Amino acid sequence: APAWLRRLCGHLLSERLLRPGGVQAVVRGVLEGTDGGAGTEAAALDWRKCDAVGKILAACPQQCLSLEDYYSQVCPQILDLLHIQDKAAARQFQRVATTTLLAMAREQPRLAERHLLQPLLAPLRRCSEAAELALEDLAAGAVLVPEAELGSCVEDVLKVYVVGNDSSSLLLGSLQSVLGVVFSLYSFAKQNVSYLRSPCQDILLWFLEKAEREQSLAVLEGLARLSSHVPTLHPRCQLRVGSEGGAAIVVEETISDCSSDEDEALYQKISSEQCHVESLVELLSHCQKSGLAGDFFIHCLKELTQVAAEDEAAPNPAVEPGGSLLELEQYQARQGRKLLVLQLVAALCEGVSDTVFTDIVQVQEFVAAVLHRACAHPARGPGAAAEAQTLAMAMGLVAAVLGGAVQLQSSDFVVLKRLVPLLEELSRTYPEPLTQELASDLRIAICTHGACSPSTVGAAADGVLGRKPGMGAPSPAGVPGGAPSPPSPWHGHGSPSAHRERSEERSTRHEPGASGASPAPHADSPAPAGLQELLVSAYDPQPPSRAAALRHLASLVTQRDPEAIRLQEKLLQVFLENVQHEDAFVYLSAIQGVALLSSEYPERILPVLLARYECPAQGTEDAAAAVTRMKLGEVLMRVTRALGDMVFQHREPLIRAFLRGARDPDSALRASSLSNLGELCQHLGFQLGSIIQEITCCVTAIARTDPEAEVRRAAVHVVVLLLRGLSEKVTEVLRDVLRDLYRLLKHVATAERDGATVLHAQLALEELDTAVRRVLFPPPTLEKKIVVLP
């Protein structure tokens, strides 16, 4: 076009842009005629147009007086583009808004932060502990951030930061200032039914992935409340469930002087901290491939060592006479930090899998942290056993790496040589002789690049890798991969002869299980010595030793050990008795053992489990029987997942057992049985057959008449899982009951009082609507046909 025409068009465009509503008018005019990009070429053209419009909006026109004036007029309109309700044009407008915002942030970071990022993040910053707003002047219960505003803010942050995917320092820095509030919202949404959980998780994971590793670790430390790098939610702010599935932020009510209110506040504080740590661990479980979870785990171990050193160096002002109030407060702060670090390390050990370490450098740093702690604070006092087991795990890990668990290169030995000074110091100063010997042998193996590997190193590697050099004699470092082995000499339990004497003493005492159902196996059992020792340890009064023995027995089942196969009935009896144990580590280990045994030999084990599930043991209380049956239900579901398509031949007894459990007087067991039934139906899919009629009648009756909300919620959830499992086969498999299920869901959605149950019903209706639309309006397909004419 001629130059005069371009100048005139630019002048008219800029003049219209500066008017009220001008941004939206310009965007609509430029994008007119595009449909959002149906095909590949159309999508590329649409993207180029959106990018061009973004560049136009980011450039200040010549007739504008100043950049400040232009940004103050245009930026609020750009943020309004993120909230377009028209579904046909919403994607294009959001793309233009994101492109414009990122271009402005690159060209004018100071103005973009003032006019775009700060208004965008204003609802989150308003409730941050760094906010300048005087919350004390607000009345208790006042709504600080309404539900609609908070939900819109989180969605806008997701569109701009995560979808825009520009990891500039300005964007990362601005987002870091509100990450504490986003994490509190994520933890809150994880405990409740809320659509905010997924976007909050995506925002947090995007930041942790895009930021530098040091910055990510500092943010994680702030989210764990170990530092003040990340401003958290204001202490007087409280999250409440919204009526539309979101959340609102209100001013917390002050606690009265009543002791019951103080107890309730303390309980809520402890529960909130526990949920906070669990949410952080779940977030880290998504960061294992990048190595961030392993780095943070090592950071927490180093922090634990530092806190313990400070705690030993500082005197206790509560015991020291003449201590000031300031010293007492500092001591309490140190103790609180130590407890928080301990809680975090324990949660990471339990919640993050064994793939947390992704390279040899992380393994070296982890082992170095443990060895440094062992050298600085040798295991003494009541926590000596736990310290010794942690040290055994770390040294066994090094032995496994040297023993062939990882294909080592010469550069890997350079990394491992950083452990040599610590191993040398441990071999000289540690009080346990066998640990000194293993540390010295590991040092020799590292220095010789594995050419000289003493027998103790091989034994420790066998323990970690699950190899079986000989079960008759205890290995000097028998540390299985998932948990510590039964008490061994170098775990601080004395000499081998003393260990055997204690094993014989336990076998003659007949230590009962948690329920006292039957005695432990006798020493004159036909089992070999090593397996017999494990069976005896499975009834040890100490939960760690008992759980370790159960996990070792489960590993023998996985390896198809001949003696374990021969004694599978005795192993099943041991596992089932330990399922009733009150300690979570013990009964979860027993559940894992029963599930492994059942998945290996389902024809023999499943009938026994189903009989126990339907008819609990006589002489037990109703509450204890219900808890045991719920644990057995978890076993059955693990077996179902392990069997896969082979579960079809066990379909009828499993469904019958869960249907009977759905009529139990205990509401928790009814809900658990329905949850198991739903997952089983999801696995079976089109193999349900005529039994779907019974399931539909049961679910309908419970969803309409059960007095407990959690049971009605579980009944509707069965329908959700059923529809989700069938997917495109819904109309084919459920053709006889589809109308009944639809009526049930509509009744629940309109008449149910429990919000979570209504949400489940709405999810099921959406699944059903999608499936039926897919059948009635299949997507058009182009077919190429070749016809041969006669």
N, C-alpha and C positions, 0 to 999 in steps of 0.2 A: 504494500500500500504506500501511497505517497507520504512524505514526511508530515505535511500539514494535516493529513487525515489521521495519522497516528497521534500527533500532538492533540488534536481536537478530541479524539476518542479517549485519550488518557486524561485529559482535563475533565471531560464529562463523567468519566468513571470515578475519578478521585472526588469530584464534587458530590456525586451520589453516595459514595462510600462514607463521607463524613456526616451525612444526615442521620437522623434516628432510624434504626432498622436498616441502615444502608448495607451493612456487611451481609446480612441474610439475602437482601435483594440482589446484590452483586453475585453472590454464590449461586443463587437460583438462576440468574440470567446466564452465567457462564456454563453451568452444568445442565442447562435445559436440553432435553433430547437424549440424555444418557439414562439408562435404566439400572444403574448400579453394577453393571458388569456381570452378564450371565455367562458368557464364554471366556476363553483365555484372551483372545484379542480385545474383546470388549472390556475386560477387566484391566488390561494393560492401558488401553486408551483412557478409561475412567481414572486410573491412578495418575496418569500423566496430567490430565485435566485438573485433578485435585491438587497435585503438586504445583501446577502453574498458578492456580488460584491462591494457594498458600504463599507463594513467593510474592504475588501481587499485594496481598494483605500485609505481609511483613515489611514491604518497602514503603517508606514514608513519602507521600506525594509532595511535589514542589510547592504547591500553594498552601500547604499546612505551615502554621507559624513555627512550631517546634516539635521535636520528637516527643517530649513530655506530653504536649497537648494531644498529639495524634494517638499515642498509646492510651491515654486516659479515656479517649472517646471510643477507640476500636476494641481494646482488650475485653471490656465487659461483654460486648457483642460476640466476640470470639468464644468466650466461655459459654454463652447462651447457645452456641451451635451444638454443644455437647448434649443438650437437653431437648433436641428436636423430637417430637412425639410421632411424626409421620414415619412409619416403618419403611416406606419405599425410599425415602430420601435420607433417613437417619444415618445410614452407613456412610454415605458420601459426605454429609455435613460433619460427622465426627472425624472423618479422615482429613477434611480440610482444616478443622480446628486443631487437630493434633499436629499436622504438618506446619501450620502457621505458628503454633506455640513453640515448636522445636526450632523453627527458623529464627524466631524472635529471640529465643534463649541463646542461640549461637551468635547472633549479630549484636544484640543489646542486652547482655545478661543482667545488668543492674535494673534497667527498666522492666525487663520481662519478669524478674523476680518480684518487683513491687506491684506490678499491675496484673500479672497472670498467676504466678505460683502462689503468692501469699493469699489472694482471694480464693484460689482453688483449694488450698489446704486450710483455710480459715476455720471450718467446723472442727477439724481435728486439733488444730493448735489451740482453739478456744478452751478445750478441756485438758490440755497438757499441764504438767506440774510447773512448766516454765512460763505459763500464761500470766500476763500482767493483770488479768481480770480478778477483782477482789471477790472471791466466792463467798467470803464470810458475810458480805452484805446481802447475799441472796437468801431467800427463804428456803427452808428445808423442803425437799420434794419438787423444787422448781425445775422445769425442763430447760436444760442448758443447750442441748442440741436435739431437735426433734428427729423422729424416726426417718421421715422423708428426706430431710436435709443430710443426715448422716449417710443414709444409703446412697443418695445421689453423689455425695462427696467421694465415697469409696469407689463407686463405679467410674467417676471421672478420673480418679487417680489411676485406676486400672487402664483406662483408655489412653491416657496421656503417657504414663511411664512404661507400663508393660507392653501395650500394643505399639506405642511409638518406638520403644526399644532404643532410646538414645541414652547412653551411659556417660554423659558428660558430668564433670565435677559439680556443675551448678544443680543439675537435676538430682544427682545422688545426695548432695549436701542438703538440699531442701527436703527430700524425702526422709533422710535420716532424722530430721527434727520431729517427725510424727510417727516414726516406726514403733515407738513404745505404745502409743495409743492404738495403732493398727494391730499390734500383737495382743494387747488386752482385749480388743474386739474379736480377734481370732480365737483366743482362749475362751471367751464368753460364748461365741458362736459354736465352738466345739462341744460345749456342755449342753447346748440347747439346739433346737431345730431352727436354723436360720440360713437364709441364702447368702449371708455375708461371709460365711466360712471360706468358701472357695476363692472369691476375689481377694480376701485378706491374705490367704495362703499364697496366692500367685504373686501378690505385691511383695511379700516378705522374701519369697524364694528368688524373685527377680533381683532384688537388691543384693542379697547374699551372693548371687551368682555373678553380677556385674561389677560389684565393688572389688577393690583390692583385698587380698587375703587378710592383711593386717586390719583393714577397716572392717571387714566382715567379722573377724574375731572380736574386735572391740565392740561392735554392735551386739553380737551374741552375749558378750559379757554384760553389756548394759541391759539386754532383755532378761538375763538371768538375775538382774539386780545385784550384781557384784561390783558395778561401777556406775558412774553417772554420765557415761558417754551418750546415752539415749534418754531423753526426757520421757518419763512414763505418764500414765494417767494420773491426774491430780488426786490426792488422797481423799478429797471431799466429793469427788465425782463417782457416780455409780451407774453401771450399765443395767438397763431393764429391757425385758422382752417387749418388742413392738407388736402391734395388732396386725401388721401386714407381713410378718415373717422377718422383720429386721430388728433394729435395736435403737433405743433412745438413751441419751446421757442426761441424768438428773443430778441434782445436788443431794448428797447423802444426808440423811437425818442424823442429828446428834444423839449420842448414846446417853441414856439417863443413868442415874446412880444406882439403879436396881441391879442386884447381883445377877439375876437371871438374864437381864439384857447384856451385861458384861460377858457372861459365859457364852451367850449366843454370838456376840461379836467376836470373841476369841475363836469360837468354833468356825465361824465364817472366814476369819482371817487365815486359820490353818488350812481349811479346805481350799481357799482361794490360792494360797501359795503352792499347795500340792498340785492343783489343776494347772497352775502357771508352769511348774517344772515339767509336768507331763506334756503340756502343749509344746514346750520348747524341744523336748526329746522327739516328739512326733514330727516337728518341723525339721529337725536334724536328720531324721530317718530318710528324708527326701534329698539330702545333700551328701550321701555316702559316695556316689561315683566321683564327685568332684574332689573328694578328700577333705572337705571342710569339717565333716563330722569327726573324723579322726584327729584333725588338728585341734579342734575345740576340746575333745576328750583329753588329749595330751596337755593342753593348756590348763584344764581343770585339775589334772593330777599334779602339775607343777604348783598350781595355786594351793592345793591341799597340803603339799609339803611345806610351802612358805608359811601358810597359816599355822600349821602345827609347830614350826620353828618359833614363830612369834609368840605362840601361846606358851611354849615352854620357857622362853626367855623372860616374858613379862610375869611378875608376881600376881597372885590373886588378891585384890584389895579387900575382898570379903573376908579373907582369912588374916591378912596382914593388919596389925593394929595401926591406927592412925591414918588409914587410907582416905583420900579425899573423895568427894562425890564425883568430881570429874574423872578420876582414875577408875572409879566403879563403873561409870557410864562407858568409858573406853573399853574396859574389860568386857562388859556386856555386849558391846558392839562387835568386839573380836569373836566372842563366843557365838553370836548370831551369825556372823560371816562364816565361821567354821562349820556350823550346822548346815548352812545353806550350801556350802561347797560339798559337804558330805552327802547331802540329799541329792545334789545334782550328779555327783559321780555315781551314786547308787542307781539313780534313774537311767543314766547313760549306759551303765553296765547291763541293766535289765532290758532297756528298750531298744538299743542299737545292736544290730546283729554282728556276727563275727567277721563280716566283710567291711568293718569300719575302717581298717587300715588298707589303703590301696597301693602303697609302694613300700619299698624297703626303708626309705628315710623315715616314714611315719612309724614303722615298727621299731627302728632304732631310737627315735625320740621317746616313744612310749616306754620301752625297756629302760632307757636312760633315766627317765623320771622315776620309775619304780626302784631302780638300783640306787639312785641318789638318795631316795627316801630311806631305803634299807641301811645305807651307810651312815646317814645322819642320825637316824632313829631306829636302832635295832629293835626287833620285836620283843616287847616285855609287857608284863601286866596282863589284864583281862583280854586285851585285843591282840595278844600274840598269835593266836591261831589264825585269825583273819589276815594279819600282816604276813605270816609265813605262807599262807595260801596264795596271796597276791604275788609275793616274790617267786613262789614256785611256778605260777602261771607265766610270769615274765621270762624267767630263765628257761622254762620249757618251750616258750615261743622261740627263743634264740636257738635252742637245740633243734627244734623242728625246721627252722630255716636252714641251719647247717646240715640237717639230716636229709635234705632232698625235698622238702615241702615247696621250695621255690628254686628255680633255676638261677643260680647266682653267677654274676659276671665279676670281673676284676674290680669294676667301679663299685659294686655292692660291698665288696670286702673293705674298700676304703671307707665306706660309711660305717660298717660294723666295727672297724678298728677304733671308732670313737668310744666304744664301750670298754675297751681294754683297761684304761685306768680305773674305771669304776669296778670292774670285775676283780682287778688286782687288789684294790682296797677292800672289797668284800671278802676275798679269800683270806685276808689278814685279820679283819676286825669282827666278822660276824660270829656270834657265839655258837652256832650250830656247826659241828665238824663236817657233816655230809654236804651242807650248803657251801662251806668253804671249798671242799673238794670239787664240787660241780662248777663253782665259779672259776677255779683254777683251770679245770679242764676246758671250759668254754673259752677262756682266754687263750689257751694253747691252740685250740681248733681255729679260732679267728686269726691268730697270728700266722699260722701255717696254711691259711686258705683252705682248711678242711683236709689237708694231707694227713695230719696226725689228729685223729678223732678218738679220744678215749671211750671206754665202754659206758661211762656214766652219761656222756653226751648222747650216745645212741639210745640208751634206755629212756632218757628224757624225751627224745624225739619220738620214740615209739609211743610213749604215754600221750603226747599231744596229738599225734597223727592217728591214734586209734589202732596202731599195729599191736600185735600180741606176741611178744617175745617169749612168753611163758607165764601162764597165770599162777603157777604154783608158788612162786616167790614174789614178794612185792617189789615193784620197780623202784629204783632210787628216786625217780622223778615221775611217778605215774600221775600225770595230769591230763585227763581227757580234754578234748577240745571244748565241750560245752560247759563243763563244771569240774571242780577239783575231784580227784580220785578218792576212794576210801582212804582212811588215815594211813599214811606211809611214813617211813622213818624220817625223811627230810622235811616233813611238814611240822616238825616240832612235837611229835608224839612219842619220842623215845626210840629205843633200839628195836631191830626186827624181832628179837626174842620177846621183848616186852609187848610188842604189838600182837604177836601170835598168842601170848598168854591172855591179853585182854579179849581177843577174839574168842578163845576157848571159854573164858569166863562168861562172856555174853551168851554164848551158845548154851551153857549150862543153866543160865539164869532164865532163859526163855522170855526175853523182853517182849511184851505184847505190843500190838499196833495201837494206833490212836483210839480205836474203838474197842480194843481188847477182844477181838473176835477169835483169834487163834494164836498159838505161840509161834515163835520163830522156828525155822527148820533146825533139826538136831544135827549135831556134828557127825553122827553115824549115817548121814544121808549118802546115797550113792553118787552125789555130785562130786566133781573133783575139788581139790583143795582151794584153788582160786575162786571158782564159782561159789563154793560153799561159804567162803569168806565174804563174798559180796551179798549172798542171801542173809547172812548173819548181820552184816552192816545195814541191811535194809530195815532192820528193827532197832537200830541204834537210838538211844533216847535223845541224842543231839540231832536236831533237824539238818544242819549242814552235811554231816556224815551220812545220814539217811538219804537225803536227796542226791548226794554224789553217787551213792551205791545204786540208786534207782536209775540214774542217767547212764551209768556204766552198764547195767543190765540191759537197758534199752539199746545201747550201742551194740551189744552182743547180738541182740535180736536182728538189728539192721544188717550186721555182718553175716547173718545166718550161721552163727557158731553151732557146731554139731551138738555140744552139750546143752546149749540153750534151747535148741530145737527139741531135744529129748525131754527136757524138763519144762516144756512150755506151759503145762497145767499148773505146776508149782509157781512159775513166774507170774502167771495170770492171778493166782491167789495172792501173791505178795503185792502185786500192783493194785489189785482191788482193795486190799486192806489198807494200803497207804493212801488210796483215794479219799478215805474218810478222815485223814489227818487234818488237823486245824491249821497247820502252817502252810502258807501259800506255795512256798518253794517246794515243799514235799509233795503236796497233792498235784501240783502242776507237772512235776517230774513223773509222778505215777500215771497221770492222764496221758502224758506223752508215751510212756511205756506201753500202756494198754492199747493206745491207738496204733502204735507200730506193730504190736503183736497181732492185733485184729486185722490190719491191712495185709499182713503176711499170710495169715491163716484164717480167712474170714469164715469158712464153713464150720470150723470148730469153735471159734471164739465168739462170733456174733450171737448165736443162740443163747450163750451164757449171759452176755451183756444185756440182751433184750429181756431175758427172764429177770435179771436184777433190776432193770429199769422199770418193768411193769409191777413187780412185787418186791418191795424193799425188804431188807433183812428184818426178821422178827426181833422184838425187844428193843428197838430203837425208837426214840421220840419222833413225833411227826415232823417237827422242824428239821431235825438232823436227817431224817429219811428224805425229806424234800431236797435238802442241800445235796445229799449224795446222789439223788436221782438227776439233779441238774448237772452235776459233774459227769455222770454217765452219759447224759445227753450230749455234752460237749465231746465226749469220747466218740459217740456214734456219729456226730457230724464230722469229726476229723477222719474217721474211717470212710465216710461217704465221699469226702473230697479226695481221699487217697485212691479209692476204688474207681472213681470216674464213671465211665460207661458200664463197668462191670457191676455197678450197684443195682442194675435192673433186676437181677435174679433175687435180690433181697428186698425188693420194693415193698411187697405186701406186709411182711412182719414189721418193717420200719415204720410204715405209715400207720399201721394198726397201733403200734406202741405210742406214737406221738398223738394219735387221736384220743387214746385213753388218757394220756397225760394232760390233754386239753380239758378234761372233765374232772381234774383233781381238785379237792377243796382248797389247796394252797394256791393263791393267786400268782405268786412268783413262778411256781412250777407250770401253771397253765400258760403263762406268757412265754416261758422258756420252751415248752413243747411246741407252741405255735410258731415260734421263731425257727426252731429246728425243722418243723414241717414245711415252712416256706422255703427254706434253703434246699431241702430235699426235693421239693417240687421244681425248683429252679434247675437243679441238676438233672432231674428226670426228663423235663421238657415234654416232647411229644410221646414219650413212653408211659405217660400216666394212665391212658386207657379209660375204662369205665369207672375206675376208682375216683375219678374227678367229681362224680356226683356226691359221694360221701364227704369229700373235702369241702365242696361248696356248701352243703347243708350245715356242716359243723362250723365253718367260718361265718356263715350268715347268722346262725343262731347266737354265736358268741358276740359278734359285732353289734347285734341288736339288743341283747339282753344281759350281758355280763355286767355286774356292778362295778368292777374295777376298770379304771381308765387304761392302765398299762396293758391289760389283757385285750380290751377292745382295740387298742392301738396295734398290738401284735397280730390280731386277726386281720385287720386291714392290711398290715404289712405283708401277710401271706399272699394276698391278692396282688400286691405290687411285685413281689418276687416272682409270682407265677406268670404275670404278664411280661415281666422283663426277661424271664428265662425262655418263654415261648417265642417272643419277638414276632417274626413274620408268620408264625404258625398259629397265632392266637385264634383266628376265625376258623381254622381247620380243627384244632384240638378241642377248643372250648365252644364249639357251635351249639351244643345242647344246653350249656349253662351260661352263655355269654350274656343273655338278657337278665338273668338273675343277678349276676355279678354287677352289671351296670346299674340295676335298680338299688342294689345294696350300697354301691359307692355313692350314688346320688342321695340316698337316704342319710348316709353318714355325713356327707358334705353339707347337708342342709340342717340336720337335726342334732348332730353331735355337739357336746359342750366342750370336749377336750380339744385344745388347739392342735396338738401334735397329731391326734387321730384324724382331724380334718385335713391336715397337711398331707398325711399318707394317702387319704382318699383322693385328694386333688392330684397327687403324683400318679396314682393308679389311673385316674380318668385321663390324664395326659398321655400315659402309655397306651391306653386303650384307644384314644382318639388318633394317635399317630399310627397305630397298627391298622385300624379300620380304614383310615384315609389312604394308607399305602395299598390296601387291597382294592378299594373302590376307585381310586385314581392313581393307577400305576404310572410311573414316569415313562414318557414316550421313548421308545428305542428305535433306532434306525437299523434295519436289516437289509442285507444285500442278498437278493435271490437270483439265481441263474436258472432259466427255464430253457430246456432243449426242445425246440419245435420239431414236430415230425417231418 
